[in-house]
Amino acid sequence: MLDDAGFAEVRTEEIAVRFAFSDVDDYMGFAIDTAGPFAMVIRGLSVDERREIAGQLGEAFAPFAADGRYEIPGVALAAVAS
């Protein structure tokens, strides 16, 4: 996109990040507040459906449990262009 916008020099770098959540409910609140289309889907679910997803997330997050909370790894893509 930056090349197409006319920038002559473009540099990108992946930066490791960690998202810390006290529990699955904390993550769900974050996702509902920030995750666009995912948030719209979650808001439209019944209480039982949300519980089911929370249970699945708890299982998926188990490898990332640390000190009574979850630390979910991620990657941010940073770009500099001139």
N, C-alpha and C positions, 0 to 999 in steps of 0.2 A: 504494500500500500504506500509506503513512504517513497519507494522508487517511482511508482506511478504518480505521486504527488509532485514529482520534480526535484526531489532531493538528490544531490550528486553523491554524497557519502552517507551510507547507512550502516550502523553497527547495532547488533542486537546481542543480548546476553541473558541467559537463564539465571535466575537468582533463587536459590532454595529458600523456602519460607515454611513456617510451622503455624498452624492454627490451633490454639488451645481452647478446649471446651470443658466445662466442669462435668457435663454429662450429655446424654443424647438430647434431652430437652433443650439444653443450652444451644447445641448445634442446630436443632430444628428452628429455634427462635431466630438465630443468626441467618439461616437459610431463608426463612420466610421474609425477613427484613431486607435481604440483599440479593437474592438469587433469581430475580426476574421471572421467567417462565416456570421454573421449578416452584417458586413461591406461589404462583397462581394455581398450580396443580395441587399443592399441599393445602392451600386455603379451601379448595373445593372438596376435600375429602371429609368423610364422616370421622367421628371420634374413634370408632373401631379401626377404620383404615389407617388413621394416624398412629394408633397404638401398634398396629402390625408393622408399619414402616419403621417406627422407633425400635421395635424388637429386632428387625433385620439390620438396622444401622448399628445397634448395640453389638450384634455378632460380628459385623464387618469391621467395627472400630476396635474390637478386642485386641488385635495385635498392636494397637497404638495407645493402649492404656499405660499411664505413667503417673505415679504419685496420686492416685485417686481421681484422675481426670484423663482426658484424651488429648494427645498431641498429634494432629493430623498433618502429615507432610504435604507440601505442594511446591509448585514452581511458578514464579512470576516471570514474565518476559518483559525486559526493559529494552527500550530502543532510543537511540540518539541519532539524529540526522541533521545534516547541514547542506 
